[in-house]
């Protein structure tokens, strides 16, 4: 079952995660962003995700490295309260735009 959807509208690349954002998505998530230009603007859509663990955080960091590190343009959108709390505890609001 494909739990990651990639949409390129020309201005940004949206990667939507369905279900838990955990290690079992590692390969599929990596293949999704690596199929896109590294200098693209990315949006990680978590509206259909209920949970994220440390592996999910690690995958976001790998995407950030791929997309240029400090110059990466990545927004995390649609995070529920639980995921938003995980992102805040990990200080990801300093590394990513969280909407």
GICOR-V863284 format. One record per residue. RES is the residue in one letter. OMEGA is omega in whole degrees, 0 to 359 (none if undefined). BURIAL is b if it has 16 or more other C-alpha atoms within 10 Angstrom, else e. Layout:
# GICOR-V863284
res: [RES,RES]
omega: [OMEGA,OMEGA]
burial: [BURIAL,BURIAL]
This chain:
# GICOR-V863284
res: [X,X,X,X,X,X,X,X,X,X,X,X,X,X,X,X,X,X,X,X,X,X,X,X,X,X,X,X,X,X,X,X,X,X,X,X,X,X,X,X,X,X,X,X,X,X,X,X,X,X,X,X,X,X,X,X,X,X,X,X,X,X,X,X,X,X,X,X,X,X,X,X,X,X,X,X,X,X,X,X,X,X,X,X,X,X,X,X,X,X,X,X,X,X,X,X,X,X,X]
omega: [180,183,179,177,179,178,179,180,179,179,180,177,179,176,182,179,177,182,183,178,185,187,182,176,187,183,182,179,179,179,180,183,180,175,183,177,183,181,181,170,183,170,176,185,183,181,182,179,182,190,174,177,183,177,175,177,179,179,177,178,177,176,180,177,180,186,173,177,182,180,181,177,184,175,175,185,171,182,176,184,180,180,179,178,178,180,181,179,180,181,180,176,177,184,185,169,180,180,none]
burial: [e,e,e,b,e,b,e,e,e,e,e,e,b,b,b,b,b,b,b,b,b,b,b,e,b,e,e,e,b,e,e,e,b,e,e,e,e,b,e,b,b,b,b,b,b,b,e,b,b,b,b,b,e,e,e,b,b,e,b,b,b,e,b,b,e,b,b,e,e,e,e,b,b,b,b,b,b,b,b,e,e,e,b,b,e,b,b,e,e,e,e,b,e,e,b,b,e,b,e]
